[in-house]
Amino acid sequence: MIRHFKAVLLLLTSIFLSTGTSAQAQSLTEFLFGQRVNKNVSEKLLDKTSEEYLDSLVNNTPLKEKIGQLFFVPAEGRFINRDSRSFKELKEMVEKHHIGGIIFMRGDIYGQAVMTNKLQKMAKFPLWISQDMEFGAAMRISGTTRFTPAMGVAATGNKRNAFLMGKITAIEAKALGVHQVYAPVLDVNNNPDNPVINVRSFSGDPDLVAEFGTAFMQGVQSEGLVSTAKHFPGHGDTDVDSHSDLPVVNYDYNRLDSLELIPFRAAINGGISSIMSAHIAFPNLNTNEFLPATLDSVILKDLLLDSLNFRGMVVTDGLEMNGITSKYSPGRAVVRALNAGADIMLISPDVYTAINEVENAVAQGEITEERINKSFMKLMLWKQQYGLFENQNQVDISSLDTKINTAHHRAVSDRIARESVTILKNENDLLPILPSEYPSMMVISVADDHSGDTGSSFVRQLRDYHPNVSFHIYDKRTSEEDKRAMLRKAEQVDLVLIGSFIYLRFGQSIHLAPDQLSFLQRVLRMKKPSLLVSFGNPYVLSDLKNADAHVLGWYNSSQQVSGLVPALFGASTVTSNLPIEIPGLYKLGSGIHMDHTTLRFGQPEEVGLDHNKLFEIDDIINEAIRDSVFPGAVVGVVKDGVLAYNRGYGYQDYTKTEAVRDTDVYDIASMTKVMATTASTMKLIDEEKLSLDDRISDFFPEFDTDDKREITIRDILLHQTGLPPFRVYVDSIKSRDGIIEAIKNEPLTYEPGTKYVYSDLGMILLAEIIHEVSGLPLDIYSRKELFFPMNMYSSFFNPAVKSSWLTRRIAPTEIDTVFGRGLVQAQVHDERAYFMDGVAGHAGLFSSNIDIAKFSTMLLNDGVYSGRRYLKPETVRLFTTEQSKHSGRGLGFDRKSKEGFSTAGSLASDDTFGHLGFTGTSFWIDREKNMAVILLTNRTFPNRSYGKAISQIRARVADAAYSAINE
């Protein structure tokens, strides 16, 4: 049996070797076991990078296979079972009809990668992979990086954004085995009724389209991919969708040359490799035939190839569109397109029929084989130049999670989304929205679907900045009762926000439906402050001209929502301008600019911090929790007005039953001195109700003595009053009046102004002065003038009496066995402040990481928050810079030590100020780095013997935060 098998093998081998010079020679393994024909014999003999190799492909490839190479067929980039009809049909296209490429439609990252690898293994000639990626790979592939549509990118006014968009798109496409990106759109959107281009275009200005489109193309090609400009000679000035019918443009060459051709000419001069034709008729250019440009030699050959001297690849738009199929059979369309000058046929509705018809057309002399060879050679040259013949063309699946949707890519796309937000109207200075002025807000989400949740992510993010937002949807499910309920609600609220989520769909109107428009006009007639935000369709603004404010968000995606919401509250800079004209409403270039003055909730990379390095904070805090320095903590890092890091760790106490959340509230102890007492003093000084040189004796007769008479408010803030650092008092005095009286009569321990001695006693007196001058106790004054208008919702004295909801979020600070208070939670930890009814100048304030971040942002903004000034810039600078020759401190504020150890860390700049709290809290603000580091703990729990290492933890956390800055 074995001898018989060897004899057969020898015979087959001899037969194989005798046919080794055939045009379709196979390897021995392929011949014996029926594997696919993979290589041409010439490939064994010629350098795959040589011209001779390409010549051999042209000469040795059968005509039918060369025709097949000109077809790119659609494939889904997702899991498909091998037994499914769709997979078998795709397999037949590759193995039997030898199509030249794939255009991937919708899918996911790993699904498309696996499908690409399968198809490449099937192909005799390596497949050229292409895909629509106008706003990033996410246009077709879920999980990849999504970008703002072209028009929003142009609104930013920064061409580098278009370049980076193209570059990142190409990086992710290349990682997935894609060779050609069908973008940018170079159509000039100068027709507001255009149902298909709209925000896909960069602008209504041809020069802007040229600038941004060329920048995008350069970004793509910088990564070695092919960029494709579309839709030649221009699809912008149409009011018919070529998916459904054939648009007709009645303009002559002079009009095209002065408008539509400008971006294409710029792209060609800039080195564009491919251009896609449009299914649009231009009867004034071709007076002999009424043809779509894809089939018109006057457009493609005379205009594009000859006049504009384009030498790259011409790709048709999808041949399955009604603008083509309604008039031409699959093969006739391809023959006409090839003779017109097109090279690659996208998405033919019937590839099998089309190939046969083209082959017959060659036989009948309607098209020459030389014409087929020309396009075939172009494609093979691409495949050679991009190394497809030398590689296995397999996607490295193991590396995808290092190249796609990276933190850097997301940071760039998020920044572009923020920069694209365009404000066109802002009557009565409605923006930025101040929750203190508009305590209740309703959102009406206008949608053209049945989902019931369109706009819900928008509202969730609005609630990050506003505590009272109600949500209502007007979609295809909305009943008359729903409308009546919305109208009743609109009468009750302080602000109405209309969010338009009308999708741009092929064949549909770009405006609000008549019933929606009628209802919303009723809402606006109520004369409530109103704001219209449009996601994805700028022309909707003309439907509701009477809204007090108009804002554009360019697309309905979570990323675009995240980019827009902060702008409504002043949490991002707005500098964009309208890149189109909205007829009768706004001119091209319109735009209202707004400063970033509100804390934004964001990610590290958007402000130049490395999130991987910030993980070191996790290690530091978790180690401290293991060592029982504290049971839990919250850490915040603010950079450039963004809370870029905000995380809770551990538990509220050692029972480990209540995990710490990043919104938890802590007793901030002596941080009260700056956030409440010092800040209130600064405001009263700005209002000229107080002066730093006011004498304490002017308020308290007890200080009208020879040794105390000249003590000033400045001395209190510099801790150089002569008062002792600490007195218990509460051993025998357990009333507010009694403690204050004792402090007034406290003997001095040193001559005022001669040295620095940190003391609570002066700050207690200063709070009483604030009460006397303002007419309000410290807690009410600071809440009214600072905390409430600044949206510091968790900053209270005596939180236990303010809200049971807030109390549950407060970590306990001690189990008191001295004064019999037991578990101290939601009550001030400091005994003197406790017996002063919880309100004192040195302690008593409770706050959260988010509130302290807002307060820090106000100081870094030189006294401005949410567009409102709270403190004069000169006052902020005076109080936070060095004012004491004895200590290096500011007024009220501590500052980083110039020498030796500092809890602000070793990497903070010299211009760093802040304060510590005895309970284990701290915040340090670095003006030079525009940064703040916040640490909240309850290190005194269960008693004060715990948490001895808190100073080192503070410094290590600060250094970890600063080390994350990307230089």
QUIPEVEN-V283113 format. One record per run of one state. SS is the DSSP state (alpha for helix, beta for strand, coil for the rest). FROM is the first residue (numbers start at 1). LEN is the number of residues. If there is no record, write none. Layout:
ss & from & len
SS & FROM & LEN
SS & FROM & LEN
//
This chain:
ss & from & len
coil & 1 & 1
alpha & 2 & 17
coil & 19 & 9
alpha & 28 & 6
coil & 34 & 7
alpha & 41 & 5
coil & 46 & 5
alpha & 51 & 10
coil & 61 & 2
alpha & 63 & 7
coil & 70 & 1
beta & 71 & 7
coil & 78 & 7
alpha & 85 & 11
coil & 96 & 5
beta & 101 & 8
alpha & 109 & 14
coil & 123 & 5
beta & 128 & 5
coil & 133 & 4
alpha & 137 & 3
coil & 140 & 1
beta & 141 & 2
coil & 143 & 7
alpha & 150 & 6
coil & 156 & 3
alpha & 159 & 17
coil & 176 & 4
beta & 180 & 3
coil & 183 & 2
beta & 185 & 1
coil & 186 & 12
alpha & 198 & 3
coil & 201 & 5
alpha & 206 & 16
coil & 222 & 4
beta & 226 & 7
coil & 233 & 14
beta & 247 & 2
coil & 249 & 4
alpha & 253 & 6
coil & 259 & 1
alpha & 260 & 10
coil & 270 & 4
beta & 274 & 4
coil & 278 & 2
beta & 280 & 2
coil & 282 & 10
beta & 292 & 1
alpha & 293 & 3
coil & 296 & 1
alpha & 297 & 11
coil & 308 & 5
beta & 313 & 3
coil & 316 & 6
alpha & 322 & 4
coil & 326 & 4
alpha & 330 & 11
coil & 341 & 3
beta & 344 & 3
coil & 347 & 4
alpha & 351 & 13
coil & 364 & 5
alpha & 369 & 17
coil & 386 & 11
alpha & 397 & 7
coil & 404 & 3
alpha & 407 & 14
coil & 421 & 1
beta & 422 & 5
alpha & 427 & 3
coil & 430 & 11
beta & 441 & 7
coil & 448 & 8
alpha & 456 & 10
coil & 466 & 3
beta & 469 & 6
coil & 475 & 5
alpha & 480 & 13
coil & 493 & 2
beta & 495 & 7
coil & 502 & 12
alpha & 514 & 11
coil & 525 & 4
beta & 529 & 6
coil & 535 & 3
alpha & 538 & 6
coil & 544 & 5
beta & 549 & 4
coil & 553 & 5
alpha & 558 & 11
coil & 569 & 5
beta & 574 & 1
coil & 575 & 7
beta & 582 & 1
coil & 583 & 3
beta & 586 & 1
coil & 587 & 5
beta & 592 & 1
coil & 593 & 1
beta & 594 & 1
coil & 595 & 5
beta & 600 & 2
coil & 602 & 2
alpha & 604 & 4
coil & 608 & 1
beta & 609 & 1
coil & 610 & 1
alpha & 611 & 16
coil & 627 & 5
beta & 632 & 8
coil & 640 & 2
beta & 642 & 10
coil & 652 & 7
beta & 659 & 1
coil & 660 & 5
beta & 665 & 3
coil & 668 & 1
alpha & 669 & 18
coil & 687 & 8
beta & 695 & 1
alpha & 696 & 3
coil & 699 & 2
alpha & 701 & 3
coil & 704 & 8
beta & 712 & 1
alpha & 713 & 6
coil & 719 & 17
alpha & 736 & 9
coil & 745 & 15
alpha & 760 & 15
coil & 775 & 3
alpha & 778 & 10
coil & 788 & 8
beta & 796 & 2
coil & 798 & 1
alpha & 799 & 3
coil & 802 & 2
alpha & 804 & 4
coil & 808 & 2
beta & 810 & 1
coil & 811 & 3
beta & 814 & 3
coil & 817 & 5
beta & 822 & 3
coil & 825 & 6
alpha & 831 & 5
coil & 836 & 9
beta & 845 & 4
alpha & 849 & 12
coil & 861 & 3
beta & 864 & 2
coil & 866 & 2
beta & 868 & 2
coil & 870 & 3
alpha & 873 & 8
coil & 881 & 13
beta & 894 & 2
coil & 896 & 16
beta & 912 & 6
coil & 918 & 3
beta & 921 & 6
coil & 927 & 4
beta & 931 & 7
coil & 938 & 12
alpha & 950 & 14
coil & 964 & 1
beta & 965 & 1
coil & 966 & 2
//
